[in-house]
């Protein structure tokens, strides 16, 4: 039910500045002339305003709730809600000067005082600004308004691959190969720029209506340049990623991985596209973790009897337990998939050599400006952030399934009490809470209202973290009995630590 009557709705519309006064007057006069007076029901008037494109549906709903503030962040006008996660909320917005649509990530005020979240927010912006590639989301700007920090990027209308498979089922072989080839092309560019993504998964690969893949979410990116500060070490985060797609070596030490960890995760993503489920979909979090360490995934033939042998071999090699047995670069993966498609009379949807330049000088300049702003505005690791927001309140609700721009819910917790190591948790999209009202992040208009969302925060859906290191023996290598004893003790310690993780989650 609306909280306002028709007269109040008109007053709120004028005070919101969503449209200039002349256009508001003209629209209201046209509506009144059509039927002799304005609609008596505020909902009907709101519908008419949306139909005439004076406001968006989301804006109309906020006006009906009695709100008129919080529709603007700097020069950006918020148009709608794309997704909400524990780390950020994502809006569809419009640059009021260029009249160009974009997506804006907003860090909730509840996370601003946590330097780990604020640092990682700016790390994502910095990483995105460092990459110019058609298959990577373009960064436009980063700024803050008081304690509201926001990151502006290109808006891509489409679905992430996790949502696509859940709604439509496993992909045909050529489409799956094409999407992964595009993702490999994006990864190759990132790796050559000195970045390791560390959270490749279906939900972080968006596909637009033209079939172009866009890589998302660089919040866990690792800069291989030793001059860059490591947030992983600074915030005592030993393992980062998402359990269903986590490379074995990344579960041991996330800040000492190379590009081959992303190749493993991309292989698991290809497996998901072909089968409709991750390699190890069953069991507890600890059991799935251990499976990635020691078990061979069920054959793709179990789900797809007619799967092409060449594609299965590519996927299997990407998912090899030992990094040395995998494809050694994303470019190698890309070429293997291009050759597979060519053998079936298909062509990969790649932009080709020099494709980065096709984004144009304006996009490159925008990225450079974003990177400069990120360096200027971002706090140093560990710097305390004080003060309350004059605009909004934070929310910890996570993304609802099916959102267009996917942002993972992240949280930090500890293993083994106060002295334990931190985890960075990233929940799969389908096991997160429905999104709360987006207004809780931007609007400062009274107490928070519950949307009746039911929590589905399952520990088994979380990404995993552990500080245990396991020694791996090479294939065919045999040593003295004391080596076997050490291996056995290490394995027992690893299982005990995982049990402690589950008990404390």
Secondary structure, DSSP 8 states (H G I E B T S, - for coil): --SS-HHHHHHHHHHHTSS-HHHHHHHHHHHHHHHSS--SSHHHHHHHHHHTTSS-HHHHHHHHTT--S--EETTEEEEEEEEE-SS-EEEEEEETTTTEEEEEEEE-HHHHT-HHHHHHHHHHHHHHHT---TTB--EEEEEEETTEEEEEE----EEEHHHHHHHH-S--HHHHHHHHHHHHHHHHHHHHTTEE-S---GGGEEEETTS-EEE---TT-EE--TTS--HHHHTTEEEES-GGG--HHHHH-GGG--HHHHHHHHHHHHHHHHHSS-TT-SS-HHHHHHHHHH-----GGGT-TT--HHHHHHHHHHT-SSGGGS-SSHHHHHHHHHHHHHHTT-------TTGGGGGHHHHHHHHHHHHHHHHHHS--TT-------SS---------TT-SS----EEEEESSGGGS-EEEEE--GGGS-----THHHH--SSS-----------GGGS------------TT----HHHHHHHHHHHHHHHHHHHHHHHH-
